[in-house]
Amino acid sequence: MKQAKKEAVTDRRSFLKLAGASAAAGGAAAITGETPAQAVEAKPRPSLYRETEHIRRYYELAR
């Protein structure tokens, strides 16, 4: 019986610690006044693969 009561106290303590930390983090974010970063449009990357003469020769010999 005492163990069940002790677990309940521990759970409440954990909840209050988490709630306090969340409130502090939210307050710090509000104080900084930074706006969320804008999404940057990704540019398509050029292909790095180039079929050079020696690669074409390898393909021919591998057939």
N, CA, C and O atoms as a Tripos MOL2 file, in Angstrom:
@<TRIPOS>MOLECULE
protein
  252   251    63     0     0
PROTEIN
NO_CHARGES

@<TRIPOS>ATOM
      1 N           0.8220   -1.1810    0.0000 N.3       1 MET1
      2 CA          0.0000    0.0000    0.0000 C.3       1 MET1
      3 C           0.8680    1.2480    0.0000 C.2       1 MET1
      4 O           0.5840    2.2090   -0.7150 O.2       1 MET1
      5 N           1.9180    1.2340    0.7970 N.am      2 LYS2
      6 CA          2.7960    2.4020    0.8330 C.3       2 LYS2
      7 C           3.5220    2.5820   -0.4970 C.2       2 LYS2
      8 O           3.7770    3.7070   -0.9250 O.2       2 LYS2
      9 N           3.8490    1.4770   -1.1400 N.am      3 GLN3
     10 CA          4.5620    1.5550   -2.4100 C.3       3 GLN3
     11 C           3.6990    2.2230   -3.4780 C.2       3 GLN3
     12 O           4.2120    3.0190   -4.2650 O.2       3 GLN3
     13 N           2.4220    1.9250   -3.5220 N.am      4 ALA4
     14 CA          1.5270    2.5490   -4.4990 C.3       4 ALA4
     15 C           1.4410    4.0440   -4.2560 C.2       4 ALA4
     16 O           1.4120    4.8230   -5.2080 O.2       4 ALA4
     17 N           1.3990    4.4530   -3.0060 N.am      5 LYS5
     18 CA          1.3320    5.8820   -2.6860 C.3       5 LYS5
     19 C           2.6400    6.5670   -3.0850 C.2       5 LYS5
     20 O           2.6230    7.6890   -3.5910 O.2       5 LYS5
     21 N           3.7680    5.8990   -2.8610 N.am      6 LYS6
     22 CA          5.0610    6.4660   -3.2140 C.3       6 LYS6
     23 C           5.1780    6.6500   -4.7300 C.2       6 LYS6
     24 O           5.7170    7.6580   -5.1880 O.2       6 LYS6
     25 N           4.6820    5.6900   -5.5090 N.am      7 GLU7
     26 CA          4.7190    5.8110   -6.9620 C.3       7 GLU7
     27 C           3.8690    6.9820   -7.4430 C.2       7 GLU7
     28 O           4.2470    7.6760   -8.3870 O.2       7 GLU7
     29 N           2.7370    7.2040   -6.8050 N.am      8 ALA8
     30 CA          1.8710    8.3170   -7.1910 C.3       8 ALA8
     31 C           2.5600    9.6440   -6.9240 C.2       8 ALA8
     32 O           2.4500   10.5700   -7.7280 O.2       8 ALA8
     33 N           3.2650    9.7490   -5.8120 N.am      9 VAL9
     34 CA          3.9860   10.9780   -5.4820 C.3       9 VAL9
     35 C           5.0980   11.2090   -6.5000 C.2       9 VAL9
     36 O           5.3050   12.3360   -6.9490 O.2       9 VAL9
     37 N           5.8030   10.1610   -6.8590 N.am     10 THR10
     38 CA          6.8740   10.2740   -7.8380 C.3      10 THR10
     39 C           6.3190   10.7180   -9.1840 C.2      10 THR10
     40 O           6.9240   11.5540   -9.8540 O.2      10 THR10
     41 N           5.1890   10.1780   -9.5840 N.am     11 ASP11
     42 CA          4.5910   10.5650  -10.8500 C.3      11 ASP11
     43 C           4.1860   12.0290  -10.8450 C.2      11 ASP11
     44 O           4.3830   12.7270  -11.8390 O.2      11 ASP11
     45 N           3.6270   12.5020   -9.7480 N.am     12 ARG12
     46 CA          3.2430   13.9100   -9.6610 C.3      12 ARG12
     47 C           4.4720   14.8070   -9.7200 C.2      12 ARG12
     48 O           4.4590   15.8520  -10.3720 O.2      12 ARG12
     49 N           5.5120   14.4020   -9.0500 N.am     13 ARG13
     50 CA          6.7400   15.2040   -9.0620 C.3      13 ARG13
     51 C           7.3200   15.2800  -10.4710 C.2      13 ARG13
     52 O           7.7370   16.3460  -10.9220 O.2      13 ARG13
     53 N           7.3410   14.1660  -11.1460 N.am     14 SER14
     54 CA          7.8610   14.1500  -12.5160 C.3      14 SER14
     55 C           7.0330   15.0470  -13.4150 C.2      14 SER14
     56 O           7.5770   15.7730  -14.2470 O.2      14 SER14
     57 N           5.7210   15.0000  -13.2510 N.am     15 PHE15
     58 CA          4.8420   15.8330  -14.0620 C.3      15 PHE15
     59 C           5.1100   17.3080  -13.8000 C.2      15 PHE15
     60 O           5.2000   18.0990  -14.7390 O.2      15 PHE15
     61 N           5.2370   17.6820  -12.5370 N.am     16 LEU16
     62 CA          5.4560   19.0890  -12.2130 C.3      16 LEU16
     63 C           6.8140   19.5740  -12.7170 C.2      16 LEU16
     64 O           6.9310   20.7140  -13.1670 O.2      16 LEU16
     65 N           7.8290   18.7360  -12.6490 N.am     17 LYS17
     66 CA          9.1420   19.1110  -13.1830 C.3      17 LYS17
     67 C           9.0600   19.3390  -14.6860 C.2      17 LYS17
     68 O           9.6040   20.3130  -15.2070 O.2      17 LYS17
     69 N           8.3790   18.4380  -15.3710 N.am     18 LEU18
     70 CA          8.2390   18.5490  -16.8140 C.3      18 LEU18
     71 C           7.4330   19.7880  -17.1890 C.2      18 LEU18
     72 O           7.7740   20.4920  -18.1400 O.2      18 LEU18
     73 N           6.3700   20.0510  -16.4460 N.am     19 ALA19
     74 CA          5.5410   21.2240  -16.7330 C.3      19 ALA19
     75 C           6.3370   22.5070  -16.5130 C.2      19 ALA19
     76 O           6.2160   23.4520  -17.2940 O.2      19 ALA19
     77 N           7.1380   22.5500  -15.4740 N.am     20 GLY20
     78 CA          7.9580   23.7300  -15.2050 C.3      20 GLY20
     79 C           9.0130   23.9490  -16.2730 C.2      20 GLY20
     80 O           9.2550   25.0820  -16.6900 O.2      20 GLY20
     81 N           9.6330   22.8830  -16.7110 N.am     21 ALA21
     82 CA         10.6500   22.9970  -17.7560 C.3      21 ALA21
     83 C          10.0280   23.4320  -19.0780 C.2      21 ALA21
     84 O          10.6180   24.2260  -19.8110 O.2      21 ALA21
     85 N           8.8500   22.9210  -19.3820 N.am     22 SER22
     86 CA          8.1660   23.3040  -20.6250 C.3      22 SER22
     87 C           7.7870   24.7730  -20.6040 C.2      22 SER22
     88 O           7.9260   25.4670  -21.6110 O.2      22 SER22
     89 N           7.3110   25.2460  -19.4690 N.am     23 ALA23
     90 CA          6.9320   26.6500  -19.3550 C.3      23 ALA23
     91 C           8.1550   27.5460  -19.5080 C.2      23 ALA23
     92 O           8.0810   28.5920  -20.1530 O.2      23 ALA23
     93 N           9.2710   27.1460  -18.9240 N.am     24 ALA24
     94 CA         10.4910   27.9430  -19.0340 C.3      24 ALA24
     95 C          10.9820   27.9870  -20.4800 C.2      24 ALA24
     96 O          11.4090   29.0370  -20.9600 O.2      24 ALA24
     97 N          10.9240   26.8690  -21.1620 N.am     25 ALA25
     98 CA         11.3620   26.8290  -22.5570 C.3      25 ALA25
     99 C          10.4480   27.6720  -23.4350 C.2      25 ALA25
    100 O          10.9190   28.3660  -24.3360 O.2      25 ALA25
    101 N           9.1670   27.6180  -23.1830 N.am     26 GLY26
    102 CA          8.2210   28.4320  -23.9470 C.3      26 GLY26
    103 C           8.4340   29.9110  -23.7070 C.2      26 GLY26
    104 O           8.3450   30.7130  -24.6370 O.2      26 GLY26
    105 N           8.7140   30.2780  -22.4750 N.am     27 GLY27
    106 CA          8.9830   31.6790  -22.1580 C.3      27 GLY27
    107 C          10.2630   32.1640  -22.8100 C.2      27 GLY27
    108 O          10.3220   33.2940  -23.2950 O.2      27 GLY27
    109 N          11.2790   31.3340  -22.8270 N.am     28 ALA28
    110 CA         12.5420   31.7170  -23.4560 C.3      28 ALA28
    111 C          12.3650   31.9000  -24.9580 C.2      28 ALA28
    112 O          12.9600   32.8020  -25.5480 O.2      28 ALA28
    113 N          11.5640   31.0650  -25.5680 N.am     29 ALA29
    114 CA         11.3240   31.1930  -27.0070 C.3      29 ALA29
    115 C          10.5520   32.4680  -27.3110 C.2      29 ALA29
    116 O          10.7970   33.1120  -28.3310 O.2      29 ALA29
    117 N           9.6330   32.8340  -26.4450 N.am     30 ALA30
    118 CA          8.8450   34.0480  -26.6640 C.3      30 ALA30
    119 C           9.6950   35.2980  -26.4700 C.2      30 ALA30
    120 O           9.4840   36.2990  -27.1540 O.2      30 ALA30
    121 N          10.6390   35.2530  -25.5570 N.am     31 ILE31
    122 CA         11.4800   36.4170  -25.2670 C.3      31 ILE31
    123 C          12.4420   36.7050  -26.4170 C.2      31 ILE31
    124 O          12.7110   37.8680  -26.7160 O.2      31 ILE31
    125 N          12.9580   35.6760  -27.0560 N.am     32 THR32
    126 CA         13.9370   35.8970  -28.1210 C.3      32 THR32
    127 C          13.3240   36.6320  -29.2940 C.2      32 THR32
    128 O          14.0210   37.3780  -29.9820 O.2      32 THR32
    129 N          12.0480   36.4430  -29.5380 N.am     33 GLY33
    130 CA         11.3600   37.1810  -30.5900 C.3      33 GLY33
    131 C          11.7590   36.7920  -31.9960 C.2      33 GLY33
    132 O          11.4820   37.5300  -32.9420 O.2      33 GLY33
    133 N          12.3920   35.6670  -32.1510 N.am     34 GLU34
    134 CA         12.7870   35.2330  -33.4850 C.3      34 GLU34
    135 C          11.5910   34.6310  -34.2070 C.2      34 GLU34
    136 O          10.7650   33.9430  -33.6070 O.2      34 GLU34
    137 N          11.5130   34.8970  -35.4860 N.am     35 THR35
    138 CA         10.4530   34.2990  -36.2870 C.3      35 THR35
    139 C          10.9490   32.9760  -36.8500 C.2      35 THR35
    140 O          12.1560   32.7980  -37.0120 O.2      35 THR35
    141 N          10.0660   32.0600  -37.1480 N.am     36 PRO36
    142 CA         10.5060   30.7820  -37.7220 C.3      36 PRO36
    143 C          11.1950   31.0000  -39.0670 C.2      36 PRO36
    144 O          10.8410   31.9070  -39.8200 O.2      36 PRO36
    145 N          12.1610   30.1730  -39.3470 N.am     37 ALA37
    146 CA         12.9130   30.2900  -40.6000 C.3      37 ALA37
    147 C          12.0030   30.0040  -41.7880 C.2      37 ALA37
    148 O          11.1380   29.1310  -41.7280 O.2      37 ALA37
    149 N          12.2080   30.7400  -42.8480 N.am     38 GLN38
    150 CA         11.4390   30.5350  -44.0680 C.3      38 GLN38
    151 C          11.9880   29.3180  -44.8050 C.2      38 GLN38
    152 O          13.1900   29.0530  -44.7880 O.2      38 GLN38
    153 N          11.1050   28.6010  -45.4370 N.am     39 ALA39
    154 CA         11.5170   27.4270  -46.2050 C.3      39 ALA39
    155 C          12.2810   27.8860  -47.4440 C.2      39 ALA39
    156 O          11.8190   28.7560  -48.1810 O.2      39 ALA39
    157 N          13.4350   27.3010  -47.6600 N.am     40 VAL40
    158 CA         14.2620   27.6440  -48.8070 C.3      40 VAL40
    159 C          13.9750   26.6290  -49.9070 C.2      40 VAL40
    160 O          13.9690   25.4210  -49.6740 O.2      40 VAL40
    161 N          13.7410   27.1400  -51.0950 N.am     41 GLU41
    162 CA         13.4540   26.2530  -52.2100 C.3      41 GLU41
    163 C          14.7420   25.5560  -52.6340 C.2      41 GLU41
    164 O          15.7400   26.2060  -52.9450 O.2      41 GLU41
    165 N          14.7070   24.2480  -52.6430 N.am     42 ALA42
    166 CA         15.8960   23.4680  -52.9850 C.3      42 ALA42
    167 C          16.1250   23.4890  -54.4900 C.2      42 ALA42
    168 O          15.2050   23.2760  -55.2800 O.2      42 ALA42
    169 N          17.3630   23.7490  -54.8640 N.am     43 LYS43
    170 CA         17.7290   23.7290  -56.2790 C.3      43 LYS43
    171 C          18.0600   22.2960  -56.6640 C.2      43 LYS43
    172 O          18.7020   21.5860  -55.8900 O.2      43 LYS43
    173 N          17.6390   21.8580  -57.8370 N.am     44 PRO44
    174 CA         17.9840   20.4940  -58.2450 C.3      44 PRO44
    175 C          19.4890   20.3830  -58.4800 C.2      44 PRO44
    176 O          20.1020   21.2440  -59.1100 O.2      44 PRO44
    177 N          20.0580   19.3220  -57.9680 N.am     45 ARG45
    178 CA         21.4970   19.1100  -58.1250 C.3      45 ARG45
    179 C          21.7860   18.5320  -59.5010 C.2      45 ARG45
    180 O          21.0440   17.6840  -59.9980 O.2      45 ARG45
    181 N          22.8600   18.9920  -60.1070 N.am     46 PRO46
    182 CA         23.2350   18.3920  -61.3950 C.3      46 PRO46
    183 C          23.7790   16.9830  -61.1550 C.2      46 PRO46
    184 O          24.3410   16.6890  -60.1000 O.2      46 PRO46
    185 N          23.6060   16.1500  -62.1220 N.am     47 SER47
    186 CA         24.0910   14.7850  -62.0050 C.3      47 SER47
    187 C          25.6190   14.7830  -62.0330 C.2      47 SER47
    188 O          26.2290   15.4580  -62.8630 O.2      47 SER47
    189 N          26.2200   14.0420  -61.1470 N.am     48 LEU48
    190 CA         27.6820   13.9580  -61.1070 C.3      48 LEU48
    191 C          28.2100   12.8560  -62.0200 C.2      48 LEU48
    192 O          29.4130   12.7510  -62.2590 O.2      48 LEU48
    193 N          27.2950   12.0430  -62.5220 N.am     49 TYR49
    194 CA         27.6990   10.9440  -63.3980 C.3      49 TYR49
    195 C          27.9670   11.4730  -64.7940 C.2      49 TYR49
    196 O          27.1370   12.1600  -65.3890 O.2      49 TYR49
    197 N          29.1470   11.1380  -65.3060 N.am     50 ARG50
    198 CA         29.4940   11.5010  -66.6830 C.3      50 ARG50
    199 C          30.0180   10.2600  -67.3780 C.2      50 ARG50
    200 O          30.9070    9.5760  -66.8690 O.2      50 ARG50
    201 N          29.4680    9.9800  -68.5270 N.am     51 GLU51
    202 CA         29.9200    8.8110  -69.2760 C.3      51 GLU51
    203 C          31.0640    9.2380  -70.1820 C.2      51 GLU51
    204 O          30.8480    9.7020  -71.3020 O.2      51 GLU51
    205 N          32.2690    9.0760  -69.6880 N.am     52 THR52
    206 CA         33.4550    9.4620  -70.4490 C.3      52 THR52
    207 C          33.8760    8.3140  -71.3670 C.2      52 THR52
    208 O          33.2810    7.2360  -71.3580 O.2      52 THR52
    209 N          34.9030    8.5710  -72.1470 N.am     53 GLU53
    210 CA         35.3610    7.5890  -73.1350 C.3      53 GLU53
    211 C          35.8060    6.2840  -72.4790 C.2      53 GLU53
    212 O          35.4640    5.2060  -72.9650 O.2      53 GLU53
    213 N          36.5560    6.3610  -71.3930 N.am     54 HIS54
    214 CA         37.0290    5.1200  -70.7780 C.3      54 HIS54
    215 C          35.8790    4.3510  -70.1220 C.2      54 HIS54
    216 O          35.9510    3.1260  -70.0210 O.2      54 HIS54
    217 N          34.8480    5.0170  -69.6850 N.am     55 ILE55
    218 CA         33.6810    4.3310  -69.1260 C.3      55 ILE55
    219 C          32.8990    3.6400  -70.2430 C.2      55 ILE55
    220 O          32.4390    2.5110  -70.0740 O.2      55 ILE55
    221 N          32.7500    4.3120  -71.3710 N.am     56 ARG56
    222 CA         32.0750    3.6960  -72.5200 C.3      56 ARG56
    223 C          32.8300    2.4510  -72.9780 C.2      56 ARG56
    224 O          32.2250    1.4380  -73.3290 O.2      56 ARG56
    225 N          34.1600    2.5420  -72.9690 N.am     57 ARG57
    226 CA         34.9790    1.3910  -73.3650 C.3      57 ARG57
    227 C          34.7730    0.2270  -72.3940 C.2      57 ARG57
    228 O          34.6710   -0.9260  -72.8120 O.2      57 ARG57
    229 N          34.7130    0.5340  -71.1080 N.am     58 TYR58
    230 CA         34.4650   -0.5050  -70.1070 C.3      58 TYR58
    231 C          33.1130   -1.1750  -70.3550 C.2      58 TYR58
    232 O          33.0070   -2.4000  -70.2980 O.2      58 TYR58
    233 N          32.0910   -0.3830  -70.6260 N.am     59 TYR59
    234 CA         30.7650   -0.9390  -70.9000 C.3      59 TYR59
    235 C          30.7970   -1.8610  -72.1220 C.2      59 TYR59
    236 O          30.1740   -2.9230  -72.1200 O.2      59 TYR59
    237 N          31.5110   -1.4600  -73.1410 N.am     60 GLU60
    238 CA         31.6130   -2.2810  -74.3470 C.3      60 GLU60
    239 C          32.3120   -3.6050  -74.0520 C.2      60 GLU60
    240 O          31.8730   -4.6590  -74.5140 O.2      60 GLU60
    241 N          33.3950   -3.5520  -73.2880 N.am     61 LEU61
    242 CA         34.1490   -4.7680  -72.9810 C.3      61 LEU61
    243 C          33.4070   -5.6730  -71.9950 C.2      61 LEU61
    244 O          33.6240   -6.8850  -71.9910 O.2      61 LEU61
    245 N          32.5460   -5.1090  -71.1720 N.am     62 ALA62
    246 CA         31.8280   -5.8910  -70.1690 C.3      62 ALA62
    247 C          30.6490   -6.6570  -70.7570 C.2      62 ALA62
    248 O          30.0970   -7.5370  -70.0960 O.2      62 ALA62
    249 N          30.2580   -6.3410  -71.9710 N.am     63 ARG63
    250 CA         29.1100   -7.0330  -72.5840 C.3      63 ARG63
    251 C          29.3990   -8.4260  -72.9340 C.2      63 ARG63
    252 O          28.5300   -9.1250  -73.4540 O.2      63 ARG63
@<TRIPOS>BOND
     1     1     2 1
     2     2     3 1
     3     3     4 2
     4     3     5 am
     5     5     6 1
     6     6     7 1
     7     7     8 2
     8     7     9 am
     9     9    10 1
    10    10    11 1
    11    11    12 2
    12    11    13 am
    13    13    14 1
    14    14    15 1
    15    15    16 2
    16    15    17 am
    17    17    18 1
    18    18    19 1
    19    19    20 2
    20    19    21 am
    21    21    22 1
    22    22    23 1
    23    23    24 2
    24    23    25 am
    25    25    26 1
    26    26    27 1
    27    27    28 2
    28    27    29 am
    29    29    30 1
    30    30    31 1
    31    31    32 2
    32    31    33 am
    33    33    34 1
    34    34    35 1
    35    35    36 2
    36    35    37 am
    37    37    38 1
    38    38    39 1
    39    39    40 2
    40    39    41 am
    41    41    42 1
    42    42    43 1
    43    43    44 2
    44    43    45 am
    45    45    46 1
    46    46    47 1
    47    47    48 2
    48    47    49 am
    49    49    50 1
    50    50    51 1
    51    51    52 2
    52    51    53 am
    53    53    54 1
    54    54    55 1
    55    55    56 2
    56    55    57 am
    57    57    58 1
    58    58    59 1
    59    59    60 2
    60    59    61 am
    61    61    62 1
    62    62    63 1
    63    63    64 2
    64    63    65 am
    65    65    66 1
    66    66    67 1
    67    67    68 2
    68    67    69 am
    69    69    70 1
    70    70    71 1
    71    71    72 2
    72    71    73 am
    73    73    74 1
    74    74    75 1
    75    75    76 2
    76    75    77 am
    77    77    78 1
    78    78    79 1
    79    79    80 2
    80    79    81 am
    81    81    82 1
    82    82    83 1
    83    83    84 2
    84    83    85 am
    85    85    86 1
    86    86    87 1
    87    87    88 2
    88    87    89 am
    89    89    90 1
    90    90    91 1
    91    91    92 2
    92    91    93 am
    93    93    94 1
    94    94    95 1
    95    95    96 2
    96    95    97 am
    97    97    98 1
    98    98    99 1
    99    99   100 2
   100    99   101 am
   101   101   102 1
   102   102   103 1
   103   103   104 2
   104   103   105 am
   105   105   106 1
   106   106   107 1
   107   107   108 2
   108   107   109 am
   109   109   110 1
   110   110   111 1
   111   111   112 2
   112   111   113 am
   113   113   114 1
   114   114   115 1
   115   115   116 2
   116   115   117 am
   117   117   118 1
   118   118   119 1
   119   119   120 2
   120   119   121 am
   121   121   122 1
   122   122   123 1
   123   123   124 2
   124   123   125 am
   125   125   126 1
   126   126   127 1
   127   127   128 2
   128   127   129 am
   129   129   130 1
   130   130   131 1
   131   131   132 2
   132   131   133 am
   133   133   134 1
   134   134   135 1
   135   135   136 2
   136   135   137 am
   137   137   138 1
   138   138   139 1
   139   139   140 2
   140   139   141 am
   141   141   142 1
   142   142   143 1
   143   143   144 2
   144   143   145 am
   145   145   146 1
   146   146   147 1
   147   147   148 2
   148   147   149 am
   149   149   150 1
   150   150   151 1
   151   151   152 2
   152   151   153 am
   153   153   154 1
   154   154   155 1
   155   155   156 2
   156   155   157 am
   157   157   158 1
   158   158   159 1
   159   159   160 2
   160   159   161 am
   161   161   162 1
   162   162   163 1
   163   163   164 2
   164   163   165 am
   165   165   166 1
   166   166   167 1
   167   167   168 2
   168   167   169 am
   169   169   170 1
   170   170   171 1
   171   171   172 2
   172   171   173 am
   173   173   174 1
   174   174   175 1
   175   175   176 2
   176   175   177 am
   177   177   178 1
   178   178   179 1
   179   179   180 2
   180   179   181 am
   181   181   182 1
   182   182   183 1
   183   183   184 2
   184   183   185 am
   185   185   186 1
   186   186   187 1
   187   187   188 2
   188   187   189 am
   189   189   190 1
   190   190   191 1
   191   191   192 2
   192   191   193 am
   193   193   194 1
   194   194   195 1
   195   195   196 2
   196   195   197 am
   197   197   198 1
   198   198   199 1
   199   199   200 2
   200   199   201 am
   201   201   202 1
   202   202   203 1
   203   203   204 2
   204   203   205 am
   205   205   206 1
   206   206   207 1
   207   207   208 2
   208   207   209 am
   209   209   210 1
   210   210   211 1
   211   211   212 2
   212   211   213 am
   213   213   214 1
   214   214   215 1
   215   215   216 2
   216   215   217 am
   217   217   218 1
   218   218   219 1
   219   219   220 2
   220   219   221 am
   221   221   222 1
   222   222   223 1
   223   223   224 2
   224   223   225 am
   225   225   226 1
   226   226   227 1
   227   227   228 2
   228   227   229 am
   229   229   230 1
   230   230   231 1
   231   231   232 2
   232   231   233 am
   233   233   234 1
   234   234   235 1
   235   235   236 2
   236   235   237 am
   237   237   238 1
   238   238   239 1
   239   239   240 2
   240   239   241 am
   241   241   242 1
   242   242   243 1
   243   243   244 2
   244   243   245 am
   245   245   246 1
   246   246   247 1
   247   247   248 2
   248   247   249 am
   249   249   250 1
   250   250   251 1
   251   251   252 2
@<TRIPOS>SUBSTRUCTURE
     1 MET1         2 RESIDUE 1 A MET
     2 LYS2         6 RESIDUE 1 A LYS
     3 GLN3        10 RESIDUE 1 A GLN
     4 ALA4        14 RESIDUE 1 A ALA
     5 LYS5        18 RESIDUE 1 A LYS
     6 LYS6        22 RESIDUE 1 A LYS
     7 GLU7        26 RESIDUE 1 A GLU
     8 ALA8        30 RESIDUE 1 A ALA
     9 VAL9        34 RESIDUE 1 A VAL
    10 THR10       38 RESIDUE 1 A THR
    11 ASP11       42 RESIDUE 1 A ASP
    12 ARG12       46 RESIDUE 1 A ARG
    13 ARG13       50 RESIDUE 1 A ARG
    14 SER14       54 RESIDUE 1 A SER
    15 PHE15       58 RESIDUE 1 A PHE
    16 LEU16       62 RESIDUE 1 A LEU
    17 LYS17       66 RESIDUE 1 A LYS
    18 LEU18       70 RESIDUE 1 A LEU
    19 ALA19       74 RESIDUE 1 A ALA
    20 GLY20       78 RESIDUE 1 A GLY
    21 ALA21       82 RESIDUE 1 A ALA
    22 SER22       86 RESIDUE 1 A SER
    23 ALA23       90 RESIDUE 1 A ALA
    24 ALA24       94 RESIDUE 1 A ALA
    25 ALA25       98 RESIDUE 1 A ALA
    26 GLY26      102 RESIDUE 1 A GLY
    27 GLY27      106 RESIDUE 1 A GLY
    28 ALA28      110 RESIDUE 1 A ALA
    29 ALA29      114 RESIDUE 1 A ALA
    30 ALA30      118 RESIDUE 1 A ALA
    31 ILE31      122 RESIDUE 1 A ILE
    32 THR32      126 RESIDUE 1 A THR
    33 GLY33      130 RESIDUE 1 A GLY
    34 GLU34      134 RESIDUE 1 A GLU
    35 THR35      138 RESIDUE 1 A THR
    36 PRO36      142 RESIDUE 1 A PRO
    37 ALA37      146 RESIDUE 1 A ALA
    38 GLN38      150 RESIDUE 1 A GLN
    39 ALA39      154 RESIDUE 1 A ALA
    40 VAL40      158 RESIDUE 1 A VAL
    41 GLU41      162 RESIDUE 1 A GLU
    42 ALA42      166 RESIDUE 1 A ALA
    43 LYS43      170 RESIDUE 1 A LYS
    44 PRO44      174 RESIDUE 1 A PRO
    45 ARG45      178 RESIDUE 1 A ARG
    46 PRO46      182 RESIDUE 1 A PRO
    47 SER47      186 RESIDUE 1 A SER
    48 LEU48      190 RESIDUE 1 A LEU
    49 TYR49      194 RESIDUE 1 A TYR
    50 ARG50      198 RESIDUE 1 A ARG
    51 GLU51      202 RESIDUE 1 A GLU
    52 THR52      206 RESIDUE 1 A THR
    53 GLU53      210 RESIDUE 1 A GLU
    54 HIS54      214 RESIDUE 1 A HIS
    55 ILE55      218 RESIDUE 1 A ILE
    56 ARG56      222 RESIDUE 1 A ARG
    57 ARG57      226 RESIDUE 1 A ARG
    58 TYR58      230 RESIDUE 1 A TYR
    59 TYR59      234 RESIDUE 1 A TYR
    60 GLU60      238 RESIDUE 1 A GLU
    61 LEU61      242 RESIDUE 1 A LEU
    62 ALA62      246 RESIDUE 1 A ALA
    63 ARG63      250 RESIDUE 1 A ARG
